[in-house]
């Protein structure tokens, strides 16, 4: 058995079919960081303050969260 096949029966990894991806968590770490900064400054999170990774990576700026 080659090294890749040895990794396949890992119970900690969910195997998805081709073209299926996991649900997005909307970059919970980025949201929490913005929440922490706002709390330290005693203010609400401002509009546009949280930028998800997919928004940041999109060259066409096609991804908007409202």
Order of alpha helices (4+ residues) and beta strands (2+ residues): alpha-alpha-alpha
